[in-house]
């Protein structure tokens, strides 16, 4: 059985299609293993060789990866929700109600998105605390710490813009209060609030602006910075500064 | 050896114009792109500031003055305004809290206006009793139309001692 599978794999490797995609033989020597990394867009930014200790993981190491997983979950569920949602007043509220009570599995998707967003904020903060208490802001991680702070802010802005979209009383007053905080900025506060809302009150323009920020601009920024963040984790040799381990190994 | 080199460099420096053509063109290009970028930022800001707003009118009629009994505070929910009638006359007080924009409530038993969001309290004339609100509730311009109805202009804020004589 195993040999049948192996011979099928060997046959596959000799086909023209396989060779055109991977261009080289099996990764059996150090050189071909390196080429396997270099020749793949999704692997080429990872180090070709890593120290064994930087692969040793603790439970808290997963906090960042879980945040990424939740982000991807939110992208998928968010795109699915977009198929039933119009960013218009008062239609947005009715669409949200339809998702809960009329659309098949709509309430499941909406709650995945909603609770997933709450969890992501929680996990991003937990990840930040872990990195902070492990000294992960010290050299050589200084730049990646700043990228992480940007990602924290993007996460919070994503949560806040998503808060308005159900267009219910909670959404309306949360954004009324939140954008009034913008007005407290000296001199330009009222102008910034006017541009953010597209008016003087939380109305149709504000809903549309928050929607575009929520589904296009902020996710693109998040993707960009997540890419840099994970790339730098590999290049900096792990999430945090590694001193002597608990078991005495370095 | 080193003297020769210095002489050579000196001669080259003398022939070289103070600003080379390449540096000049670079600076012109960077300057032009800077101006274009600044213009783009201004245009973007203008684009994002709407010129026409489909928001409720800021001027409204509040009905016949006789609707409001003496010494009363009446909350007009649609307009988020209190019409207050005292022995001196009428005035219109904003019902929007000056802290973060919640709509306040008139509490007749306590004779005060209270905000449900963060606990600010005001007198019926808008004066602050306690925070976190930073300012008193503003008074809006109020007058009588030709056919004898009260009219309030929410864009025009007047001093709190101005009243419409009853």
HADDOCK unambig.tbl for C-alpha pairs under 7 A between the chains (distance, minus, plus):
assign (segid A and resid 176 and name CA) (segid B and resid 101 and name CA) 6.47 0.50 0.50
assign (segid A and resid 177 and name CA) (segid B and resid 100 and name CA) 4.90 0.50 0.50
assign (segid A and resid 177 and name CA) (segid B and resid 101 and name CA) 5.91 0.50 0.50
assign (segid A and resid 177 and name CA) (segid B and resid 102 and name CA) 6.99 0.50 0.50
assign (segid A and resid 180 and name CA) (segid B and resid 100 and name CA) 5.27 0.50 0.50
assign (segid A and resid 180 and name CA) (segid B and resid 101 and name CA) 6.55 0.50 0.50
assign (segid A and resid 181 and name CA) (segid B and resid 100 and name CA) 6.64 0.50 0.50
assign (segid A and resid 195 and name CA) (segid B and resid 48 and name CA) 5.94 0.50 0.50
assign (segid A and resid 195 and name CA) (segid B and resid 49 and name CA) 5.43 0.50 0.50
assign (segid A and resid 198 and name CA) (segid B and resid 48 and name CA) 6.91 0.50 0.50
assign (segid A and resid 198 and name CA) (segid B and resid 49 and name CA) 6.23 0.50 0.50
assign (segid A and resid 198 and name CA) (segid B and resid 50 and name CA) 6.12 0.50 0.50
assign (segid A and resid 199 and name CA) (segid B and resid 53 and name CA) 6.60 0.50 0.50
